[in-house]
Amino acid sequence: MADFNGLGFYPADILLPAKADMHKWAVVACDQFTSQPEYWEEVDRIAGDEPSTLRLILPESKLNDPDVADQIVKINENMEKYLAEGVFKTYPDALIYLERTQSDGRVRHGLVGKVDVDCYDFTPGNGALIRATEGTILERIPPRVRVRENAPIELPHIMLLIDDPKKTVIEPLAGDEEMELVYDFDLMMNGGHLKGWKLTEKQKENVANALRALCTPEAMEEKYGLKDAAPLLFCVGDGNHSLATAQRCYKNLKAVTPEEEWDKLPARYALIEVMNNHDDTLEFEPIHRVIFGVDAEKLLNAFKTAYPDAYEGRGEGHCIEYTYEGHKGCITVPNPKMQLAVGTLQTFLDAYLKENGGEIDYIHGEDVTDDLGSKPGNIGFKLPAMGKDQLFKTIISDGVLPRKTFSMGHAQDKRYYVEARKIR
């Protein structure tokens, strides 16, 4: 039997539809297309009266609806109904290997299992096995708790990353014909295609051994040059506030449950998908900054004052390009204290805007940044993309990434709800 003890990640009793039109069943993560109600209206039309995860989730665009409490009650009723009517088939103690053909035709590889929320911590600088990549906004958790706290099942859009440059955990599963195919279908709304297989016992053992090898002191030193750092096995790629919500719900249950029963609470775990940080489909696209309503030259001078060794031009260190009315250039900060250029810039901007006023926006695309930055009263900053080898090392060294550091994939390529798990 595979030994996952101490890894924070385990096989789960996974629920999948016994009989359903999978094209209508799977819908995209609830935090996507929040400003496009027409997207969710079309999803509703496609799902119709057939079993669908749309009836089991609350799109985040509806979190502030006046009747949100009634919507949550209806979702929980639908969950109970699906369980009672035999919509689900249980795959006990399972891990699911999946291949997701994205909208661009490339294939992403993942592994679905459950994580122990006691092994997760979003506090900057913590030494947990599972850590947040960006700051967690505590105000976002209570509304999500209301969705989860009475739900009998969960459907995950949480994606965790492992730092596996040698591709030892997930990639060896590809093409293994001993696995049982459990789904194979086209996703709705240009989401691509999804195939999933249930791992054999031997494969689960191989996964456990490979995960354990990733977080040994020797592996930590080889990857990060650190001998005594607390092992970091998973970073949250998507769904951090959902994982924080699962943890909050578990803590609330612990408060009213005898301690000897804590280990048996299904809510102690959350169903997630694991993806390799070094998967060929994963691209960290930088998120640039445009500052509105400022004196660009005054701001640049203040930046140079904040970093006295900074100089115009490109050199060794953190190179940050800028654009303002009639000007383009680059500033280099040598010997930076932070791992990433975005940290060097954001630390300064937070302090400057608090003192001097101005508004900041986070922009995808260099052309848009240049266009907005060149307008009177604005300045745009373009940041370099974060390298894959920088993510985990930055979390270890700096605690969390600066907010809006990178974007991970397009909206239609985000995780779709397919698997479920009982949490009560």
Summary of the structure (lengths in Angstrom):
residues: 424
radius of gyration: 22.8
end to end distance: 25.9
largest distance: 68.0
contacts: 1340
relative contact order: 0.18
helix: 35%
strand: 27%
